[in-house]
């Protein structure tokens, strides 16, 4: 039996996927509300294909509990927040989860850490917890790092098809865990050591952050001299060895906007490009705010409360708002002592910010200018409703005359 610890964005789909592929699974979370919701037959967040996967897992007998289970395999999938000042991983949840596992696990158990951590976290924080509990790693407890790679919005497909990395102290244990993941994963599963696995995960997200920063910097350069960044990127990408990403209003989520900081925090004098890239991405919400003021001036709009931000989530078609560019922009606006922007997101049902709307038509009815912060399908499908608005399109998706860009 596998006990998946942490039933959030990664733990839940992983637990469901294993259960629906014949593995006996108990999912554990200390949050009683999450466990109660799952036990009542409902999923806890919106994700393509998650509800069907949930039904399949229930049918296969998955259980959810607030208790850690006595079993031979644990998958730890708890959050790893980062400390904004030191720019380092805060491993407190991982450490607490492993402590709890140590209280119930039998000798011979395998502990797989799936949470994203920076290189060295397992040596520095996880091994000592196991040893302090009287276990010998490699004899009494096997330790493995299997970082996830799935992308919100396409998690179910990517869980099935992505290649994976498994870092283990010895090959035999790596093979055992590989067999477990191979129960559902159709991609290639690479075995390596724990330190390499830790590093690859952070490097993958850093690669994307740096490349997004490059696109964002191009957008700023092109804005400065009134050039069309999208056309330039489109043409450049026709070169066989050029593949530039898209500029946007900022980088959100708990991965790309966070993980690269771990390298800056650990190697401050070496990670220069990464440091600058992260600052470029973090500066984008402010850049958009300046664009809003600039466009208002150009169009003769004076009332900021007639400007609406479309989208609150960190990216399209998900309900996750962590580190979202819109939230960053609103914070920045408050720092400038200017409030009043209206906000709407079809995926955010609760009131989370001031002046928030819950349906598109009333939102559009109350604004003269719309800033497309997130490219949800809804806005693409309702483009015609924007014809009489001033539009600042931060993603180049609104195909209407007169649209403004970042
Ligand atoms: N973004 C841009 N321009 C682009 C692409 C993305 O501005 O061209 C922005 C998005 O709007 C969003 C942010 O970047 O705000 C991050 O979105 P994303 O779709 O690039 O990535 P995440 O954070 O949803 O998921 C990433 C993925 N990592 C990589 O692609 C290397 C995913 O595979 C990881 O599993 C995930 O991080 C994670 O959990 O670490």
Boltz pocket constraint, residues with backbone or C-beta under 6 A from the ligand:
constraints:
  - pocket:
      binder: B
      contacts: [[A, 116], [A, 148], [A, 149], [A, 150], [A, 151], [A, 152], [A, 204], [A, 205], [A, 208], [A, 212], [A, 245], [A, 246], [A, 247], [A, 248], [A, 249], [A, 250], [A, 251], [A, 252], [A, 253], [A, 254], [A, 255], [A, 256], [A, 257], [A, 314], [A, 315], [A, 316]]
      max_distance: 6.0
